Amino acid sequence: MALKPKRSGLSLDKGTSRASKPRKSATKSKSPPKAGAKAKPGAEAKRATGKAASRLIDERIRSLGGWRAETLAEVRRIIHEADPDIMEEWKWMGTPVWSHAGNVCTGEAYKQVVKLTFARGASLEDPRGLFNSSLEGNTRRAIDIREGEMLDPEAFKALIRAAVAENLRSSAPKSQGRGRT
């Protein structure tokens, strides 16, 4: 069974058009945050690398709590075991990114899943079938981990190493052959 894309929350009554619906003011500001509300990590930093990124990822994991925090922390540990030279980054207004010669994968936490998106996942061998999301694209592939699910650490390490190898292969300088003479 194929998944159908979600439709927008906009519903129109028969016989009306969007143009006849009242518009919300574009200048109306959001209400201030509730007292004691915590800002999401990354609200203050759009992009960070190295130790700064690692601190932001630590903070993100702490702010999640529960199974999502445990899952993201375990994934992070396995990534570093697979490639000790991997670099942590904080991009796109609060997304943990692991990179080595290019983006390897991102780690995002949603209500129902922790999503690991591999930048070049479509070009990677996945003999253990870890990829279970974003399978229709030509570039990315993702792994959705739900509460109670476990990731096969050895298969995941192999996927991380393959992603790094793909990044190194594609970033290698091309030969400057002269061609035919």
C-alpha positions in Angstrom: 0.0 0.0 0.0 1.5 3.3 -1.0 1.4 6.3 1.3 -0.4 9.3 0.2 1.0 12.7 0.8 -0.8 14.6 3.6 -3.1 17.4 2.4 -2.8 20.8 3.9 -5.1 21.6 6.8 -6.9 24.1 4.6 -10.5 23.0 3.9 -12.7 25.0 1.6 -16.5 25.0 1.6 -18.2 24.3 -1.7 -18.7 27.4 -3.7 -16.0 29.5 -2.0 -12.5 30.2 -3.1 -9.4 31.2 -1.1 -9.8 34.7 -2.4 -13.1 35.1 -0.6 -11.8 33.8 2.8 -10.7 36.5 5.2 -6.9 36.8 5.5 -4.9 36.9 8.7 -2.8 40.0 9.3 0.8 39.5 8.2 2.0 42.0 10.8 0.3 40.3 13.8 3.0 39.1 16.2 3.1 35.8 18.1 2.3 35.9 21.7 5.2 35.9 24.1 6.4 32.5 25.4 4.8 31.2 28.6 6.6 31.9 31.8 9.1 29.1 32.5 9.0 27.8 28.9 12.4 26.6 27.7 13.6 27.8 24.3 14.6 24.9 22.0 18.3 24.4 21.7 19.4 26.2 18.6 17.0 29.1 18.9 20.1 31.1 19.7 22.4 29.5 17.2 21.7 28.8 13.6 24.9 27.0 12.8 27.7 25.7 15.0 30.6 23.2 14.6 32.9 21.4 16.9 32.6 21.8 20.7 29.8 24.4 20.3 27.8 22.0 18.2 28.4 19.1 20.7 27.2 21.3 23.6 24.0 22.1 21.6 23.4 18.5 20.8 23.9 17.6 24.5 21.4 20.2 25.4 18.9 19.0 22.8 19.2 15.4 24.1 18.6 16.6 27.7 15.6 18.7 26.6 13.9 15.7 24.9 13.9 13.4 27.8 12.4 9.9 27.6 12.8 7.4 24.9 13.7 10.0 22.2 16.6 11.3 24.3 17.9 7.7 25.0 17.6 6.8 21.3 19.4 9.9 20.0 22.1 9.5 22.6 22.6 5.9 21.6 22.7 6.7 17.9 25.2 9.4 18.6 27.4 6.9 20.5 27.3 4.4 17.7 28.1 7.0 15.1 31.3 8.0 17.0 32.2 4.3 17.4 31.8 3.8 13.6 33.9 6.9 12.7 36.0 8.5 15.5 36.8 11.3 13.0 33.2 12.3 12.4 32.4 15.9 13.2 29.3 17.2 14.9 27.5 20.2 13.5 24.4 22.1 14.4 22.6 23.4 11.3 19.3 24.5 9.9 18.2 26.2 13.1 18.6 23.2 15.4 19.4 20.0 13.6 22.2 17.8 14.8 24.4 16.8 11.8 27.2 14.3 11.7 29.7 14.9 8.9 33.0 13.7 7.4 33.9 15.0 4.0 30.3 16.1 3.7 27.1 15.5 5.6 26.7 11.9 6.6 23.4 12.0 8.5 21.1 14.2 10.5 19.3 13.3 13.7 15.9 14.7 14.3 13.4 13.9 17.0 9.7 14.1 16.3 6.8 13.1 18.5 6.6 9.5 17.2 10.0 8.9 15.7 13.7 9.7 15.9 14.6 10.2 12.2 18.1 9.7 10.9 18.4 11.1 7.4 21.4 10.2 5.2 22.4 12.8 2.7 23.5 10.3 0.1 21.5 7.4 1.3 20.2 6.4 -2.1 23.7 5.6 -3.3 24.5 3.4 -0.3 24.2 -0.4 -0.1 21.8 -1.3 2.7 21.9 -5.1 2.9 20.3 -5.2 6.3 17.4 -3.0 5.2 17.8 -0.3 7.8 16.4 2.4 5.6 12.6 2.5 6.1 11.7 6.1 5.2 12.2 8.6 2.3 12.7 5.6 0.0 11.2 7.3 -3.1 13.8 10.0 -3.5 16.9 9.9 -5.7 19.3 11.2 -3.1 18.3 10.8 0.6 17.2 7.8 2.6 16.1 7.8 6.3 15.7 5.5 9.2 12.7 6.1 11.4 13.1 4.7 14.9 9.9 4.4 17.0 9.6 3.9 20.7 10.6 0.4 21.7 12.5 -0.3 18.5 16.2 -1.1 18.5 18.8 -0.3 15.9 21.2 -3.0 14.9 24.5 -1.4 16.0 26.8 -3.3 13.6 24.6 -2.8 10.6 24.3 0.9 11.5 28.0 1.3 11.9 28.5 -0.3 8.4 26.0 2.2 7.0 27.9 5.1 8.6 31.2 3.9 7.2 29.7 3.4 3.8 28.3 7.0 3.9 31.7 8.4 4.9 33.4 6.3 2.1 30.8 7.7 -0.4 31.6 11.3 0.7 35.3 10.7 0.4 34.9 9.1 -3.0 32.7 12.0 -4.3 34.9 14.7 -2.9 38.1 13.2 -4.3 39.8 15.3 -6.9 38.9 14.2 -10.4 41.8 13.2 -12.7 42.8 16.0 -15.0 43.5 13.8 -18.0 44.0 15.5 -21.4 41.6 13.1 -23.2 42.3 12.4 -26.9 45.0 14.2 -28.8 
